[in-house]
Every structure is written in structure tokens, then in C-alpha cells.
Amino acid sequence: MLVVDDDTTVRDVVRRYLEHAGYEVELAGDGEQALRLMAAHEPDIVVLDLMMPGIDGLEVCRRIRQRGSTPVVMLTALGEEEDRIAGLQIGADDYVTKPFSPRELALRVSSVLRRANKAYEPRVVRDGNLVLDVAAHTATLDGVPLQLTTREFDLLAFFIGNAGKAFGRAELLERVWGWQFGDQSTVTVHVRRLREKIEQDPAKPVRLATVWGVGYRYDKCSID
């Protein structure tokens, strides 16, 4: 695991708590050091501060996503909602707001790792030109691989597996990611990201429909 924060005290507290929870932890004090460590050794997960001098957390997250699907938990200051949403938009898997409880952070890290390593039943889900290989955790559209984060994949797999049913944002938070609390705008952001990747016209979605007053519903484009 890699913990990135320019605050020495935060790094030390997070390291000690996560090591106590059984994780091996490497530390980076800025974005440049974090990227060097990422290049030398791919961590299982990155805990990443949003606001840092030089290469900030958003840019580090963006570069991580260009490299692959390493899970990212962002640390954000209270009131940085727009930056937090921006982090989710470029692929962060979760976030914790400062000041935070180290215990909550450890639980969030555990939850993200569990989702990233979730053992799915070996099966392929098809909806016309959209194919999800649930065992391999890959998705293609018209035969072209889709670059989905772990959270996006889980949400899409849930939607397709429950096609035709409408779900509220709070219900999706709990049933897809196991959250009994959290910012419901997370769901909105990830639905928007999925539409950008699977819809021909994201402004006029055919598959991921908005059900006004309820939430969202997935409509299959073909009959299996």
C-alpha cells in the first residue's frame, strides 16, 4: 500500500494505524515521489491526499488511471466537494474527508480492496454489443475494451444483472458497494461516467435511464 500526503503527521498517523491493521505501508510526501514509487513497485492500493504542492492528488490519480486500475482512496478537506467529485470523475474509488477517523480510513481501504479482489462467478453477461466478462473483470463495447474502474464495473454489472428494475441512489450505495452511509452524489458521478462510456449519446441515454423521483434503471438493448 502507498500512502501519499505532504503532511508528515498525517502520514505517520495513517501509517501506524494501517500497519496495526496488518497492511504493509510505503510513504510518499508529494506527487513526484508517489509516481516514482508507483513505477518501481505497483501497490495494491493508494491512499492519496488531494491537495499537495507540485503534482496534486488529481493529477496523480489521473496518471494512475492511465497506467491501470490500481484502487485509489482520496483524502479530501471538508468543503472541497467540487474537487472530490473531480477525483471520482477521473477514477478514484473512494474518498475520506479530513479530519478523519483512522479507523474509518482502515475500513474504507478494506472495503475497496475487497471489491477490487472480489471473486465473481465465471460468467459472461451480454447486452447486444456490450459484453461483460465478470470472471475476468473486463468489458467491451463493439469489441473495443472499456476502461472501467472497479467501482464502475461493479455498478454496471449490478445494473445489467437487475435490468428493468429501478433503484434509488441510497440503495445503490448499499447494494453495490456495501455503504450504509456516504455521499449519494457518488452514484450520480459514476452513472454519468458510465453513460459517457457505453451510450452512443450520453445526453440521451438508451441503456442507463433516469427514473425521475426514484433513481436509475438499466434497460437492455437486446433480448438474450
C-alpha positions in Angstrom: 0.0 0.0 0.0 1.2 3.5 -0.8 0.1 6.5 1.4 0.7 9.9 -0.2 0.4 13.1 1.9 2.5 16.2 2.3 1.7 16.4 6.0 4.3 14.4 8.0 2.0 14.0 10.9 -0.9 12.7 8.8 1.5 10.3 7.0 2.8 8.9 10.3 -0.6 8.5 11.9 -2.1 6.8 8.8 1.0 4.5 8.5 0.9 3.4 12.1 -2.8 2.7 12.1 -2.8 0.8 8.8 0.3 -1.2 9.8 -1.5 -2.1 13.1 -4.4 -3.3 10.8 -2.0 -5.6 9.1 -1.0 -3.7 5.9 2.5 -3.1 4.6 2.8 0.6 4.0 5.1 2.8 1.9 5.1 6.6 2.3 5.4 9.5 -0.2 5.5 13.2 0.7 4.5 14.5 -2.7 3.1 13.6 -6.1 6.5 13.2 -7.8 7.7 10.7 -5.2 4.5 8.8 -5.4 4.8 8.4 -9.1 8.4 7.2 -8.8 7.3 4.6 -6.2 4.4 3.5 -8.4 6.8 3.0 -11.3 9.2 0.9 -9.2 6.6 -1.2 -7.4 2.8 -1.4 -8.1 1.0 -1.1 -4.8 -2.3 -2.9 -4.1 -4.0 0.4 -3.2 -3.1 4.1 -3.0 -4.3 6.4 -0.2 -3.9 9.8 -1.8 -4.1 13.3 -0.5 -6.0 15.6 -2.8 -4.3 19.0 -2.1 -0.5 18.8 -2.4 2.1 21.3 -3.8 3.6 20.5 -7.2 1.8 17.5 -8.7 -1.5 17.4 -6.8 -3.7 14.4 -6.0 -6.0 14.8 -9.0 -3.0 14.7 -11.4 -1.5 11.7 -9.6 -4.9 9.9 -9.7 -5.2 10.7 -13.4 -1.7 9.2 -14.2 -2.5 6.1 -12.1 -5.6 5.6 -14.2 -3.6 5.9 -17.3 -1.4 3.1 -16.1 -4.1 0.7 -14.9 -6.8 0.1 -12.3 -4.9 0.3 -9.0 -7.6 1.3 -6.4 -7.3 4.8 -5.1 -8.8 6.2 -1.9 -8.6 10.0 -1.8 -8.2 12.2 1.3 -10.0 15.5 0.9 -10.6 18.5 3.2 -14.1 19.4 4.3 -15.7 21.7 1.9 -13.8 20.5 -1.2 -16.9 19.0 -2.8 -16.1 20.0 -6.3 -12.5 18.6 -6.1 -13.9 15.5 -4.5 -16.3 15.0 -7.4 -13.5 15.7 -9.8 -11.5 12.9 -8.2 -14.3 10.5 -8.6 -14.7 11.5 -12.2 -11.2 10.7 -13.1 -11.3 7.3 -11.4 -10.9 7.5 -7.6 -12.6 4.5 -6.0 -13.5 6.2 -2.7 -12.7 9.2 -0.5 -12.4 10.1 3.2 -12.9 13.7 4.4 -10.4 15.3 6.7 -10.4 15.4 9.6 -11.0 11.7 9.5 -11.0 8.7 11.9 -8.1 6.4 11.2 -10.4 3.5 11.9 -12.8 4.7 9.2 -9.9 5.0 6.8 -8.8 1.5 7.5 -12.4 0.2 7.0 -12.7 2.2 3.7 -9.4 0.7 2.5 -10.5 -2.8 3.4 -13.8 -2.3 1.6 -12.1 -1.0 -1.6 -9.6 -3.9 -1.6 -12.4 -6.4 -1.1 -14.3 -5.0 -4.1 -11.2 -4.9 -6.2 -10.4 -8.6 -5.4 -14.0 -9.9 -5.3 -14.3 -13.4 -6.6 -17.0 -13.3 -9.2 -18.6 -16.5 -10.6 -17.1 -17.3 -14.0 -19.8 -16.0 -16.4 -20.2 -13.6 -19.3 -23.0 -11.0 -19.4 -24.1 -9.7 -22.8 -26.4 -7.0 -23.9 -26.1 -6.6 -27.6 -22.8 -5.0 -28.4 -21.9 -4.6 -24.7 -20.2 -7.6 -23.1 -19.0 -8.0 -19.5 -16.7 -10.9 -18.6 -17.4 -11.0 -14.9 -14.7 -13.5 -14.1 -12.0 -11.6 -15.9 -13.5 -8.3 -14.8 -13.3 -6.8 -18.3 -15.9 -5.1 -20.5 -16.1 -4.4 -24.3 -18.4 -2.3 -26.5 -18.4 -3.3 -30.2 -15.4 -5.4 -29.4 -13.4 -2.5 -28.0 -12.2 -2.8 -24.4 -13.8 -0.3 -22.0 -11.6 1.3 -19.4 -13.7 0.9 -16.3 -12.6 1.4 -12.7 -13.5 -1.3 -10.2 -16.4 0.8 -8.9 -17.7 1.5 -12.4 -17.5 -2.2 -13.3 -19.4 -3.3 -10.2 -22.1 -0.7 -10.8 -22.6 -1.7 -14.4 -22.6 -5.5 -13.6 -25.2 -4.8 -10.9 -27.4 -2.8 -13.3 -27.2 -5.4 -16.1 -27.9 -8.2 -13.6 -31.0 -6.3 -12.4 -32.2 -4.9 -15.8 -35.6 -3.4 -15.8 -35.6 -2.5 -12.1 -35.3 1.0 -10.8 -33.0 1.7 -7.9 -32.5 4.8 -5.7 -29.1 6.2 -5.1 -29.0 5.2 -1.4 -30.0 1.7 -2.3 -27.2 1.5 -5.0 -24.7 2.7 -2.5 -25.6 -0.1 -0.1 -26.2 -2.9 -2.6 -23.3 -2.3 -4.9 -20.6 -1.0 -2.6 -21.8 -2.0 0.8 -22.1 1.5 2.1 -24.8 2.3 4.7 -23.8 5.9 4.6 -22.0 8.1 2.2 -22.4 10.9 -0.3 -25.1 9.9 -2.8 -23.6 12.2 -5.5 -21.0 9.4 -5.8 -23.7 7.4 -7.6 -24.6 10.3 -9.9 -21.0 10.8 -10.8 -20.5 7.1 -11.7 -23.7 6.9 -13.7 -22.6 9.9 -15.7 -19.2 8.3 -16.3 -20.8 5.0 -17.4 -23.1 6.8 -19.8 -20.0 8.5 -21.4 -18.5 5.1 -22.0 -21.5 2.9 -23.0 -24.1 5.3 -24.5 -23.9 6.5 -28.1 -25.3 9.8 -26.9 -24.7 10.3 -23.2 -27.2 13.2 -23.2 -29.9 10.8 -24.5 -29.2 7.5 -22.7 -30.8 4.4 -24.0 -29.4 1.9 -21.5 -29.0 3.8 -18.3 -32.2 5.6 -17.8 -33.1 8.2 -15.2 -36.3 7.4 -13.3 -37.4 10.8 -12.0 -38.1 10.8 -8.3 -36.6 7.3 -7.9 -33.1 7.0 -9.3 -31.9 4.9 -12.3 -32.9 1.8 -14.3 -30.9 -0.3 -16.8 -32.8 -1.1 -20.0 -31.4 -3.9 -22.1 -30.9 -3.2 -25.8 -31.5 -6.8 -26.9 -33.1 -10.0 -25.8 -30.7 -12.7 -24.7 
